Amino acid sequence: MSTKSTTHLKIDNGGYSQYDNSLHAQFHRTQYNYVAAVNIAKLNMPAEVLGEWKKNIDAEVEINKETEASIHTAKLLAKDRERDKLLTYLFGEIKNNKIAPDDLKQQAAEKLDVIIKPYYGIQKDPMESESLHIVGMRADLEKYPGEVAALNLMPVVAKLYTVNDEFEKLRKERREETGIITPLNSREIRLKTDESFSKVCIYILSANLHATTDEDRELISTLITNMNKTSHAFRANNNEIIAQRKAAAKKKKEKEGGGGEDDKKKPSDPKKPDDGKTPKPGREEDPGEDKA
């Protein structure tokens, strides 16, 4: 004859209050998937309780997307500075070699100077425009591989093209993640998600305590075991993240070096409509002068 369960299990929360926003959302989403896979009638849990938890988890994910978009913005600025340095070096080498004692280098530089002149100073253009100019410059330079090779600039231009492609990939990712609107900040929504989780846990533990069949007891016991395994794994992951951050902070403090001012160009800088043609700026700037 079946009796009510006398096994008092506990559900470990893994210390989720210490997690960063991304790990916190992942934790809840993983736990939700375990609970949602069980027939909530077996847990005596109202559908709206599970639904509220899911709603809060989704809101956390959206907030994390906003954060990721900001991270992409920082990556964009860093990648743009990398392009600018390569451009400044490229332009400078062409200019300098116009007075090189080596006749071959001098002739190659003079020819490339005429070709590249319209692009001098594109480092100061809005980032999106700079991308287009680099594409146009590439098309022009590829017509003169001998001259580029004579100045040993093949590795430089190859890296420039790669960095420009990477910049465009980041810009596309950032554009896809903009326009996200969430009514609550991360702290508020985290509290709501944690509250939902606590409520779900109460239903699960209560269902385990009042289970009247071996099948139900086994079902709920397995669910709790899986949830606790998840909590242990996330706690270990969080501890590892904390250790890595401490090590990185220590390393950074030891290096403690300066750095140039952040580029003043912004991904949101307005740009003129593109007519489908690759634009060429019609001005000449000192190639040795980089952005502030």
N, C-alpha and C positions, 0 to 999 in steps of 0.2 A: 504493500500500500504506500503510495507516494505521500510525502509530507512536505511542509514548507522548508525552504533552505535554511540551514543554521550556519552557513558559511558567511562570515562577515569579511568581505573583501574591501579594499580601498583602491581609489583611482589616483594615481600620481599625476600632478600637473606639470612635472618636469621643471618647475621653477620658471614658468613662461614670463613672469613679470620682468625678468632680467634680460629677456631676448630683445634684439633689435627688431625694428618693425617688419623687416622681410622674414626673419626666422619665426617671429610671432605669428604671422599670417600663415606661413607654411605649416607650423605646428597645428593650428586650429583646422586648417583644410585637411590635413592628414587624419586627424582624429574624427573630423566630420565624416569622412569617407567610410571609416570603420562603422560608425554608428548608423549612418544612412543605409548601409548594406543590410542592416537587421530590420526585420518587420517591427515597426514601432509599436504595434499592438502588443507584442511580446514584452515591451518595456513599459506598457501602460502610459505612454508618453503622447500628449496631444501633438498633432502635426504642426501647430503654430509654434511650439517650442523649438522644434528642429528647424522650422522655417526662419525663425528669428535669428538663430545662430548662423545659418547660411547667409542671411542678409547682411549681418555684421561682418562676416568673413569676407564677403564680396566687396564691402565698403573698404575694408583694410587693403585688399588687393588693389583697388582703384587708387587709394592714397599712395601706395608703394609705386604705382605707375607714374604718378606725378613726381615722386622723388627720383625715379629712374630718368624721367625726362630732364630733370635738373642736372643729373649726373651726365647725361648726354651733352648738355650744354657746356659743361666744364670740359668734357673730352673734346668737343668741337673746337673750343678756344685753344686748347693745347695742340691739337692737330693743325690748326691754322697757323700757330706760331712756328710749328715745325716747317710748314710750307714756306713761310716768309723767310726763314733762315736759309733754306735751300735756294730760293729765288735770289736773295741778296748775294749769296756766294756765286751763283751762276752768272748774274749780271756783272758782278765785280771782276770775275775771271776773264770775261770777254773784254771788258774795258781795259783791264791791266795788260792783257796780251796784245793789245793794239800797239804797244810800244815795246814788245818783247824783242830781245836781240836775235831770237830764232826767226828767220824769215818765214818758214812754214807756219809757225804759230801766229805770227803777225798777220799774214795774209788770211789765215782762217778766222782770226778774231775780227778783222776788218769786214769780212763778208758776213759773219754772224751778227756783228753790231748793226748792220743795215737791216737784217732780218728781224732782230730782236728789239730794235729801238722802240717800236710802238708799245712794247710790253713793259718797258722800264717804269717802275713805280706802282705796279699792280698790287704790291703788298699792302698798299694803303686803301685799296678799294674795298667795298663791302664784300664779305666772305663769299657770298653766292656768285658775285660778279667775278671775283678772283678765280673761282673754279672754272668758269667758262673761258676766261683768258688763258688759263693754263692749258686747257684743251686745244684752243686755237694755236697757242705757241708750240704745242707738241706737233701739231700738223705741219707747221712751218719748219721746225727743227728736223723732222724726219726726212725732209728733202735734202738735208745737208749732213749726212752721217759722217762723211770724211772730215769735215771741218770740226764737228763736235768731238770726234775721236782725236783729232790733232791737238786739241786743248785738254785732252784727258777728262772730258766732261760727261762721258757716257754713264758712269756710275751715278753721277749727280742727277742727271735728268731722269734716269730710270727710277731713282728713289723719289724724286719729285712727283712723277706720275703715280707711283704706288701710294704715296701719302695723299695725293689729291683724290684718288679713288677711295681711300679709307675715309677721308673727310666726307665725301659724298654719301658713303654708306651710313655714316653716323648721322648725317643731316636727314636722310630718309627715315631712319629709325626715330629720330627726335620728332619729325613732322607727324609720324603716325601716332605718337604718344601725347600730342598736345590736345587741348580742348577737353581734358578730363575735369569734371567738376564734382567735388564731394562736399556735403554740407557740414561735416564734422572734421575736427583736426585728428591727428593720429592718436593722441592721448585719450581723447574722448571715445573714439571708436574702439580702441583697445579695451577700455574699461567695460564697454557694452558687450564686446565679444567674450571677455572673460566671465562676465556675469551670466551670459547665455550658456557657456560651457559648464559653469558651476551648477546651473539649473538642470542641464542635461545629465550631469553626473549623479545628481540626487535621484532622478527618475531611474537611472540604470541601477544604482545601488539598492534602491527600494524594490525594483523588480527582481533583483537577485535574492533579496531577503524574503520576498513573498512568492517566489517560484514554487510551483506545486508539482512539477513533473521533472524527471531526470533530463529530458530533452531540453526543457527551458533552462534548467540550471546549467547544463553544459553549454548552451548557446550564449548565455549571459556571461558565464565564467570565461569563455573564450574571448568574448568581446573585451572584457576588462583586462585580460592578459595582454591582448594585442595593444590596447590603449596604453598600458603601463610600459610595454616594450618600446612603444613610440616615444613616450615621455623620457625614458632612460636614454634613448638614442639622441633625442634633441638636446637633453641636458649635456651629454658628452660633446655634442657638436658645438654647443654654445661655449663650453669651457675651452674647447680648442680654438674657437674664434677669438675669445678673450686673450688667450695666450699669444696668438699670432699678432694681435693688435698691440699688445704690450711689447713684444719683440720688435715690431716695426717702429713703434714710437721711440724705443730706446736707440735703435739704429739711426733714426732720423735725427734724434737729439745729438748723437755722437758726430754725425756729419755736419749738422747745423750750418748750412751755407746760405748764401744770398740767392737771389733770383731776380730776374728783370721784372719790370712792371707788367701787370697783366695787359694783354692787348685790349685796346679800347674799342675794337670792332665787336659788334654783337650779332648773333645769329638773326636777331629780329630787325637788323638794319634794312630799310626799304630798298627795293631794287626795281629797276625799270623793267617793263614788260619785255620779254624776249621775243624777237620776231622770227626765231628759228635759225638765225644766222649767228655764227660765232663772232662776237664783237672784238674789236681791237681798239684799245685806248689810243687816242691820237696825241699823246704828249710824251715828253721825255723827262725822266726824273733821274736824279743821282742814284745809281744802283747801289751805292754803298750806304745809302741812308735808309734805315729800317724804321718801322713804326715805333712810337714811344711805348 
